[in-house]
């Protein structure tokens, strides 16, 4: 991102001065965010405020905020959403904003709600006046594009959020770095911010900081509709502003401005987090979120597992054209290890489409399929493969042992199955033991090795009768 020519003081002055203007046509209560529309063909200005409320409700539904939550409302403005959240859920809310005017308005409003747990402070997102791990949730709407030291602010939010805490926000994004002069004038300079992250850039930045992005949504069409209706609302009193909003619509249509939503979880220990998964959908969501940084984080401590597994297969399967299925392929580490050994006929299956996207870029698989191993596998006919690899797939919070029966149908008689599992999972899982005993497989090779410096693993090679 380019050097910022705007400062926090510019933003504070802008919002202190403009509050009464925005109240006169945007929302008399002083809420300033955009709308989420059921019908994007709507042309009635009266649809705007209900759409803004619908966006609050959408975020709340995704957030998991309850009466026991402690929420930081970052960029709380006049306090409306903070009050609504506290009323709706009974949670504790602390609101911060740069604008003295808006914090004063929020403090005035909160006097009418003595039973709610609400605080408001003037503060900067780049220097949050809270201890580490203070909040269960951070909520922000239409704010972060105004934070000129964005990376510093994101680090601060990570700091004050509890482990497993949720950070959910929407923000303006810059889909392309090639901006017209019109977009710069009517969007970026008018709103006092520089081109920011794209949707994808944001996910990368959050992931690198330690937020696992479990959900994201491109809302640019809803932003376009919001400014289309705001232009109608502003027209009677502020024709110049109405015209500027029309220019914003043009920038959105040209891909020079967008609006995105993100929901991330603070996760320091990725392995414990992944093993604690409760269901298949959650597992898919977690691996989708981890996919962008999975290889980087696990390259050194884990890659020995796919390499040892591939070498174990190579000892019994010399045919480099053999049909091999990588079941639970993830980002394709096993495929890379097999390709290093000159195997060419590789197929990948995984639950996570985002993990498969990373694997696809490695160009070691002939075909890749998104599928759930716990259901009958649809991608291939029975007896399609000479060998099947399953490395780190049958473990805590992952595929259940019964899924081995589904994979067995895909393996030819005389084929090989390489199963690599944690030693503690193998030794203590009675169901796994029973499934392996009932399958028509003979254990012909087993070896032990260590991953993550302390985690014992087994690689077992079975020969199908």
Legacy VTK file of the C-alpha trace (Angstrom):
# vtk DataFile Version 3.0
C-alpha trace
ASCII
DATASET POLYDATA
POINTS 465 float
0.000 0.000 0.000
1.177 3.487 -0.777
2.324 6.085 1.744
-0.674 7.630 3.469
-1.282 11.301 2.905
-4.088 11.403 5.500
-3.860 11.334 9.296
-6.078 10.374 12.222
-6.532 14.079 12.930
-7.967 14.531 9.421
-10.438 11.724 10.041
-11.406 12.999 13.491
-12.009 16.522 12.171
-14.035 15.150 9.229
-16.418 13.156 11.433
-16.700 15.806 14.141
-17.787 18.299 11.488
-20.013 16.060 9.382
-22.156 14.367 12.040
-25.142 16.720 11.758
-24.990 16.615 7.952
-25.183 12.830 7.811
-28.022 12.772 10.357
-30.063 15.057 8.106
-30.409 12.483 5.316
-28.511 9.230 6.084
-29.903 8.233 9.468
-31.377 10.656 11.961
-30.142 8.430 14.783
-26.576 8.874 13.583
-25.756 5.351 12.409
-23.381 5.383 9.469
-23.028 2.075 7.712
-24.316 0.442 4.572
-27.267 -1.775 3.770
-27.765 -5.475 3.106
-30.625 -5.859 0.651
-32.991 -8.734 0.108
-33.693 -7.381 -3.381
-30.865 -5.610 -5.203
-33.388 -4.375 -7.777
-34.982 -2.163 -5.084
-35.187 1.479 -6.126
-37.031 3.003 -3.169
-35.009 5.232 -0.831
-37.127 3.992 2.080
-35.492 0.565 1.656
-32.140 1.883 2.854
-32.526 2.095 6.657
-34.203 -1.346 6.927
-31.297 -2.739 4.892
-28.812 -1.176 7.351
-30.630 -2.830 10.245
-30.653 -6.111 8.315
-26.863 -5.874 8.095
-26.648 -5.526 11.902
-28.801 -8.616 12.258
-26.700 -10.564 9.742
-23.491 -9.801 11.633
-25.061 -10.621 14.987
-26.307 -13.963 13.663
-22.783 -14.878 12.536
-21.024 -13.551 15.635
-21.982 -15.992 18.379
-22.349 -13.059 20.812
-24.252 -14.054 23.973
-25.024 -12.535 27.364
-21.613 -13.674 28.629
-19.687 -11.928 25.836
-17.553 -8.825 26.242
-17.565 -6.916 22.957
-15.350 -4.107 21.697
-17.283 -1.966 19.197
-14.442 -0.398 17.254
-15.564 2.797 15.534
-18.755 2.910 17.568
-19.829 6.338 16.287
-22.877 7.632 18.133
-23.307 4.370 20.043
-26.439 3.043 18.328
-25.122 -0.390 17.414
-23.442 -0.869 20.793
-26.721 -0.106 22.563
-28.603 -2.411 20.180
-26.131 -5.250 20.775
-26.391 -4.888 24.555
-30.205 -4.745 24.402
-30.458 -7.674 22.033
-28.068 -10.067 23.801
-27.362 -8.734 27.302
-23.645 -8.651 26.503
-21.160 -6.084 27.792
-20.091 -3.577 25.122
-17.201 -1.130 25.155
-17.285 1.373 22.299
-14.354 3.434 21.049
-14.209 6.139 18.409
-11.842 8.885 17.300
-14.570 11.523 17.184
-15.167 13.525 20.354
-18.540 14.622 19.014
-19.718 11.067 18.506
-18.406 9.753 21.812
-20.189 12.643 23.545
-23.391 11.705 21.717
-22.958 8.059 22.744
-22.376 8.998 26.406
-25.502 11.150 26.325
-27.559 8.320 24.848
-26.353 5.691 27.281
-27.883 7.631 30.183
-31.236 6.354 28.946
-30.108 2.727 29.371
-28.927 2.411 32.989
-29.529 -1.353 33.071
-27.181 -2.070 30.138
-23.459 -2.734 30.507
-22.052 -0.052 28.209
-18.921 2.104 28.130
-17.688 4.599 25.538
-14.180 6.018 25.186
-12.376 8.296 22.775
-9.459 6.192 21.553
-7.451 5.204 18.502
-7.573 1.727 17.011
-3.772 1.855 16.774
-3.344 2.253 20.544
-6.169 0.481 22.342
-6.345 1.294 26.087
-7.079 -2.300 27.135
-5.162 -5.232 28.550
-4.242 -8.235 26.441
-7.129 -10.686 26.050
-9.824 -8.317 27.359
-12.576 -9.101 24.832
-14.400 -12.182 23.565
-15.476 -10.312 20.414
-14.416 -7.316 18.368
-17.134 -5.816 16.171
-16.510 -3.103 13.603
-18.589 -1.590 10.823
-17.482 0.862 8.112
-14.462 1.951 10.142
-11.125 0.340 9.312
-10.612 2.052 5.962
-10.258 5.241 8.016
-7.444 3.746 10.101
-4.353 4.876 8.255
-1.965 2.529 10.100
-4.085 -0.519 9.325
-1.511 -3.216 10.123
-0.819 -1.688 13.547
-4.536 -1.538 14.312
-5.043 -5.175 13.329
-2.171 -6.173 15.630
-3.764 -4.206 18.461
-7.098 -5.940 17.921
-5.374 -9.312 17.941
-3.693 -8.348 21.222
-6.850 -7.333 23.102
-8.897 -10.316 21.870
-9.026 -13.502 23.937
-7.737 -16.775 22.553
-10.562 -18.248 20.417
-12.138 -14.796 20.370
-14.045 -13.604 17.307
-13.182 -10.556 15.195
-15.940 -9.654 12.765
-16.050 -6.550 10.643
-16.910 -5.036 7.324
-14.730 -2.600 5.444
-14.200 -0.924 2.131
-11.715 -2.709 -0.114
-9.824 -1.814 -3.278
-10.276 -4.635 -5.814
-7.721 -3.147 -8.213
-4.688 -0.937 -7.720
-5.253 0.764 -11.089
-7.508 3.667 -10.116
-8.966 6.376 -12.322
-8.583 10.010 -11.362
-12.354 10.140 -10.872
-12.233 7.326 -8.319
-9.395 9.012 -6.468
-11.251 12.327 -6.356
-14.771 11.169 -5.492
-13.967 8.131 -3.358
-10.525 8.086 -1.822
-9.699 11.774 -1.464
-13.272 12.710 -0.545
-13.356 10.099 2.239
-9.751 10.753 3.288
-8.229 7.336 2.748
-5.712 5.688 0.476
-6.339 2.540 -1.610
-6.497 -0.370 0.789
-6.487 -4.169 0.736
-8.355 -6.189 -1.833
-10.723 -8.865 -0.484
-8.020 -11.494 -0.928
-5.295 -9.260 0.534
-7.375 -8.806 3.659
-7.670 -12.561 4.197
-3.901 -12.918 3.760
-3.170 -10.096 6.207
-5.541 -11.484 8.836
-4.179 -15.003 8.408
-0.595 -13.851 8.845
-1.550 -12.101 12.088
-3.104 -15.230 13.578
-6.774 -14.804 12.687
-8.302 -17.843 11.022
-10.802 -16.319 8.568
-13.797 -18.628 8.883
-16.156 -16.527 6.777
-15.837 -13.789 4.205
-18.362 -12.176 1.902
-18.097 -9.779 -1.043
-20.822 -7.166 -0.526
-19.899 -4.806 -3.347
-23.299 -5.095 -5.054
-24.933 -4.058 -1.770
-22.537 -1.106 -1.458
-23.542 0.001 -4.958
-27.219 -0.201 -4.019
-26.557 1.686 -0.769
-24.963 4.632 -2.555
-27.594 4.559 -5.277
-30.281 5.063 -2.598
-28.158 7.492 -0.572
-27.844 9.616 -3.695
-31.641 9.836 -3.824
-31.818 10.682 -0.114
-29.150 13.401 -0.378
-30.447 14.985 -3.596
-32.985 17.465 -2.139
-30.581 19.115 0.340
-27.130 18.215 -0.961
-27.079 17.911 -4.760
-23.269 17.983 -4.892
-23.037 15.115 -2.390
-25.695 13.232 -4.329
-23.573 13.606 -7.470
-20.506 12.364 -5.559
-22.441 9.268 -4.503
-23.284 8.604 -8.130
-19.558 8.789 -8.895
-18.977 6.253 -6.120
-21.471 3.949 -7.821
-19.448 4.279 -11.017
-16.250 3.398 -9.133
-17.893 0.323 -7.601
-19.180 -0.780 -11.019
-15.671 -0.330 -12.442
-14.108 -2.494 -9.693
-12.275 0.462 -8.122
-14.111 0.170 -4.812
-15.719 -2.725 -2.962
-17.196 -3.737 0.356
-16.339 -6.958 2.186
-17.200 -8.777 5.410
-14.801 -10.978 7.375
-15.152 -13.171 10.442
-11.959 -14.435 12.011
-11.082 -16.437 15.103
-7.909 -15.769 17.095
-6.010 -19.052 17.030
-2.495 -19.417 18.401
-2.330 -23.223 18.603
-3.572 -24.366 15.194
-3.185 -28.082 15.948
-5.288 -28.078 19.118
-7.828 -25.937 17.268
-8.091 -28.372 14.370
-8.260 -31.456 16.625
-11.117 -29.926 18.642
-13.415 -29.833 15.624
-16.989 -30.958 16.318
-18.443 -31.736 12.885
-17.632 -32.055 9.192
-18.802 -28.566 8.247
-16.680 -26.978 10.951
-13.701 -29.056 9.825
-14.150 -27.878 6.240
-14.440 -24.246 7.368
-11.314 -24.511 9.502
-9.193 -26.027 6.750
-10.494 -23.445 4.271
-9.331 -20.777 6.727
-5.928 -22.419 7.298
-5.213 -23.141 3.635
-3.310 -19.949 2.782
-0.668 -20.388 5.476
-0.820 -24.150 6.047
2.307 -25.037 4.063
4.328 -22.183 5.518
3.458 -23.090 9.092
3.832 -26.866 8.755
6.671 -27.166 6.273
9.456 -27.852 8.769
7.684 -29.648 11.634
5.322 -31.816 9.568
6.576 -32.480 6.042
8.546 -35.502 7.204
5.190 -37.302 7.536
4.181 -37.193 3.839
7.777 -37.882 2.788
8.130 -40.968 5.002
4.698 -42.175 3.868
5.566 -41.794 0.183
8.830 -43.683 0.677
6.966 -46.464 2.471
4.744 -46.910 -0.587
7.734 -46.804 -2.933
9.240 -49.858 -1.199
6.304 -52.014 -2.336
5.064 -50.294 -5.510
7.797 -49.850 -8.144
5.367 -49.004 -10.997
5.604 -45.225 -11.405
2.440 -45.173 -13.557
0.339 -46.838 -10.839
-2.987 -45.198 -10.083
-2.634 -43.595 -6.628
-5.353 -41.857 -4.605
-4.320 -39.259 -2.012
-7.310 -39.432 0.345
-7.455 -36.264 2.431
-4.846 -34.572 0.263
-5.008 -31.141 1.903
-2.549 -28.787 0.212
-0.862 -31.642 -1.630
2.207 -32.374 0.481
1.782 -36.110 -0.136
1.393 -35.459 -3.856
4.625 -33.476 -3.860
6.436 -36.285 -2.062
5.115 -38.869 -4.563
6.012 -36.648 -7.513
9.561 -36.382 -6.133
9.660 -40.185 -6.406
8.477 -39.942 -10.053
4.897 -41.143 -9.539
2.717 -39.484 -12.173
-0.842 -40.846 -11.981
-2.122 -39.101 -8.854
-5.674 -38.237 -7.776
-6.553 -36.000 -4.809
-9.666 -35.939 -2.632
-10.218 -33.494 0.210
-13.063 -31.992 2.190
-11.749 -28.426 1.803
-11.982 -26.738 -1.570
-9.535 -24.042 -0.461
-6.920 -26.640 0.515
-7.432 -28.274 -2.886
-6.908 -24.901 -4.577
-3.433 -24.771 -3.034
-2.808 -28.385 -4.089
-3.996 -27.658 -7.639
-1.366 -24.946 -8.048
1.387 -27.515 -7.418
0.423 -29.385 -10.605
1.256 -32.837 -9.237
-2.268 -34.298 -9.465
-4.049 -35.313 -12.635
-7.442 -34.799 -11.029
-8.704 -33.270 -7.793
-12.095 -33.725 -6.135
-13.837 -32.148 -3.190
-15.529 -34.984 -1.315
-16.315 -36.242 2.179
-14.571 -39.533 2.941
-17.231 -40.418 5.504
-19.823 -40.723 2.713
-19.518 -43.093 -0.253
-16.872 -41.456 -2.446
-18.440 -40.301 -5.694
-15.360 -39.347 -7.674
-14.320 -42.845 -8.783
-15.697 -46.256 -9.614
-14.919 -49.318 -7.440
-11.406 -50.775 -7.788
-10.086 -47.598 -9.427
-6.720 -47.375 -7.652
-3.606 -49.495 -7.259
-2.724 -47.668 -4.050
-4.352 -45.272 -1.601
-2.494 -42.911 0.706
-4.139 -41.520 3.862
-1.732 -39.367 5.829
-2.899 -37.559 8.970
-6.559 -37.908 7.981
-7.755 -40.430 10.549
-7.166 -38.550 13.780
-8.905 -36.547 16.491
-11.760 -34.404 15.167
-11.299 -35.732 11.617
-12.520 -38.663 9.520
-14.014 -41.525 11.500
-12.435 -45.000 11.086
-15.566 -46.340 9.355
-14.606 -44.182 6.349
-11.846 -46.734 5.647
-14.579 -49.046 4.347
-15.533 -46.411 1.758
-11.920 -46.172 0.631
-11.468 -49.933 0.526
-14.068 -50.182 -2.270
-11.833 -47.970 -4.431
-8.748 -50.164 -3.988
-8.029 -53.066 -6.344
-7.408 -56.552 -4.986
-3.664 -56.787 -4.500
-3.468 -53.021 -4.012
-1.702 -51.150 -1.210
-3.095 -48.860 1.468
-0.710 -46.552 3.327
-2.204 -45.324 6.594
-0.255 -42.764 8.605
-1.674 -41.907 12.023
-0.725 -40.516 15.407
0.477 -43.312 17.658
-1.833 -42.312 20.538
-4.845 -42.235 18.199
-4.020 -45.664 16.781
-3.255 -47.345 20.096
-6.259 -45.992 22.001
-8.999 -46.053 19.372
-10.900 -49.311 19.684
-13.087 -48.542 16.669
-10.032 -48.097 14.453
-8.632 -51.426 15.651
-11.910 -53.190 14.883
-12.224 -51.646 11.400
-8.650 -52.640 10.492
-9.277 -56.196 11.703
-12.414 -56.498 9.570
-10.932 -55.126 6.357
-9.382 -57.595 3.875
-5.946 -56.081 4.486
-2.663 -57.602 5.652
-0.163 -55.366 7.455
3.145 -55.837 5.648
5.197 -52.916 6.941
5.092 -50.513 9.891
7.506 -47.841 11.023
7.530 -45.139 13.675
8.776 -41.555 13.379
8.352 -38.199 15.125
6.632 -34.982 13.935
6.398 -31.623 15.724
9.523 -32.669 17.670
7.496 -34.808 20.114
4.543 -36.448 18.353
5.077 -40.171 17.536
3.493 -41.384 14.291
2.967 -44.762 12.638
3.141 -45.339 8.918
1.503 -48.676 8.108
1.437 -50.337 4.704
-1.402 -52.798 4.102
-1.756 -55.228 1.219
-5.323 -55.938 0.115
-6.106 -59.635 -0.377
LINES 1 466
465 0 1 2 3 4 5 6 7 8 9 10 11 12 13 14 15 16 17 18 19 20 21 22 23 24 25 26 27 28 29 30 31 32 33 34 35 36 37 38 39 40 41 42 43 44 45 46 47 48 49 50 51 52 53 54 55 56 57 58 59 60 61 62 63 64 65 66 67 68 69 70 71 72 73 74 75 76 77 78 79 80 81 82 83 84 85 86 87 88 89 90 91 92 93 94 95 96 97 98 99 100 101 102 103 104 105 106 107 108 109 110 111 112 113 114 115 116 117 118 119 120 121 122 123 124 125 126 127 128 129 130 131 132 133 134 135 136 137 138 139 140 141 142 143 144 145 146 147 148 149 150 151 152 153 154 155 156 157 158 159 160 161 162 163 164 165 166 167 168 169 170 171 172 173 174 175 176 177 178 179 180 181 182 183 184 185 186 187 188 189 190 191 192 193 194 195 196 197 198 199 200 201 202 203 204 205 206 207 208 209 210 211 212 213 214 215 216 217 218 219 220 221 222 223 224 225 226 227 228 229 230 231 232 233 234 235 236 237 238 239 240 241 242 243 244 245 246 247 248 249 250 251 252 253 254 255 256 257 258 259 260 261 262 263 264 265 266 267 268 269 270 271 272 273 274 275 276 277 278 279 280 281 282 283 284 285 286 287 288 289 290 291 292 293 294 295 296 297 298 299 300 301 302 303 304 305 306 307 308 309 310 311 312 313 314 315 316 317 318 319 320 321 322 323 324 325 326 327 328 329 330 331 332 333 334 335 336 337 338 339 340 341 342 343 344 345 346 347 348 349 350 351 352 353 354 355 356 357 358 359 360 361 362 363 364 365 366 367 368 369 370 371 372 373 374 375 376 377 378 379 380 381 382 383 384 385 386 387 388 389 390 391 392 393 394 395 396 397 398 399 400 401 402 403 404 405 406 407 408 409 410 411 412 413 414 415 416 417 418 419 420 421 422 423 424 425 426 427 428 429 430 431 432 433 434 435 436 437 438 439 440 441 442 443 444 445 446 447 448 449 450 451 452 453 454 455 456 457 458 459 460 461 462 463 464
